[in-house]
Amino acid sequence: MAAGDGLKNAVMDVYHEGKWRQVVVCLEDDCLILNIEENIAINGVLPPSPKDPHKSEKISESSNSSDVEVPDHIANIVRVVRVVKQEVGGLGISIKGGKENKMPILISKIFQGLAAYQTDSLYVGDAILAVNGEDLRNATHDEAVQALKKAGREVELTVKYLKEVTPFFKRTYSQSSWGEQQNQNTNGKEHTNVTKSYVEFKRIPLKFCYVTKYVRLLGVENNGFEIYTPDGRSAAILQSKDIATVNLWFNSVHSSIANQTLIAKDESNKILRDQPGNQEIRIMGWLTEQVQMPESSRPEWKPVFAAITDKDILLYDMVPLSSQDWSQPYISHPLLATRLVHSGATGSNSVNGAELTFSTRTGTSHGVESHLFRVERPKELATWSHALVNGAHHAAKLIKEIICAVTWCGQECRLTLHWENGFTLMDSNKNSLIWSYPYEKLRMSSDDGKRLLWLDFGGDEGEQEFDLRGCPKPVVFVLHTFLSGKTSRLGVYATTAF
């Protein structure tokens, strides 16, 4: 069920004010709409008036369809009506429309006295969206007929009144020989045709939202998902006993968010186009990062908004919407000094079995900084992993070289690492070349994690020692990125562990 191809709906439960409430969930392009349940009629008996809780009013059973006035408040509201078929006469409706006619499935007649009529809650002009949860929005006429026939004795119709199509139908009941039947069964007891009406409870714009199956609420394991707003707050927790429904709706919401994120990426690049540095965003979106919270002895997962630009990977607590927001990530790492060290399924949990994670390591002036991220779907894992690897190689091509002030054999020097040409050592005082080696000459590299770097070029040159006057890890990581990029350009794919 792809996002953006019209209204979608399903009955689910939302966690609200400490309890679960039934809602009809609708997906309309860029919004998720929750319609809350409101019982309005049972067997033609209206709920007691707030003014007099002991009285109820019987709906007239003498009116026919041409006299029925459809309440204004139900227009364009999704309703769920339960109908119990009669042994003679079935549901007691006629339908028109279908995919082949480029029309929804519409109730064109309601036969007086039969099951649908007795609900007092179905109308000529109601579009049938689903039968017992089976989606009929793209059904042909014949498919709808078969769905209604095989629905069983108790039928749950999801409907929506379309006022604009009603004038095309004749609002008369069939003058059949059924006669007007009373709202009684053979035992003299009323049918329990419970009718539910739904009114809009919450509208969640999905742009920049984050959806996850890893719900924080205890008891919601693999039968629900949670939606977060762009500022990282929980917007809704939804669940269903039907796992297929959960998966279908999670994937649909996730796809809708992903599609809107692609559009938002272009909008963000327009914002950043005139800013200093003029970096282009290549990928952005929500991830979950494993963090150690001060008040907890165990690591926890925290939603983070991430972006990969031409040169950096950026992390934010919430979605950056302005140029100022974009300029203030809580973490910024250069891609040139960042490596993808793991990408795949790890561990297991009660939600999806193995977790889909990827991890990075970055060489910084304080040492190596590691991050572990989790994603929801395999496609996300592949997209982010490729973006990191390709982004690092692109950054190498863009930046081309780094120059470090070093001490070598007691001399003040400049060590240059060029993405194509390899290593060059210059005398800082005389500005003269001391030596130059291509990457192919390098046999081994190592460091002490504090300030010393060793490069072994083999042969008579042997091992060279450099004092970087600070942590050597950034240079080491850049070196590995240059080497990785070079092997990638040569068509050789290698994995380097360090």
Secondary structure, 3 states (H helix, E strand, C coil): CCCCCCCEEEEEEEEECCEEEEEEEEEECCEEEEEEEEEEEECCECCCCCCCCCCCCECCCCCCCCCCCCCHHHECCEEEEEEECECCCECCEEEEEEHHHCEEEEEEEECCCCHHHHCCCCCCCEEEEEECCEECCCCCHHHHHHHHHCCCCEEEEEEEECHHHHHHCCCCCCCCCCCCCCCCCCCCCCCCCEEEEEEEEEEEECCCCEEECCCCCCCCCCCEEEEECCCCCEEEEEECCCHHHHHHHHHHHHHHHHHHHHHHHHHHHHHHCCCCCCCCCCEEEEEEEEEECCCCCCEEEEEEEEEECCCEEEEECCCCCCHHHHCCCCEEEEHHHEEEEEEEEEEEECCCEEEEEEEEEEEECCEEEEEEEEECCHHHHHHHHHHHHHHHHHHHHHHCEEEEEEEECCEEEEEEEECCCEEEEEECCCCEEEEEECHHHCCEEEECCCCEEEEECCCCCCEEEEECCCCCHHHHHHHHHHHHHHHHHCCCCCCCCC
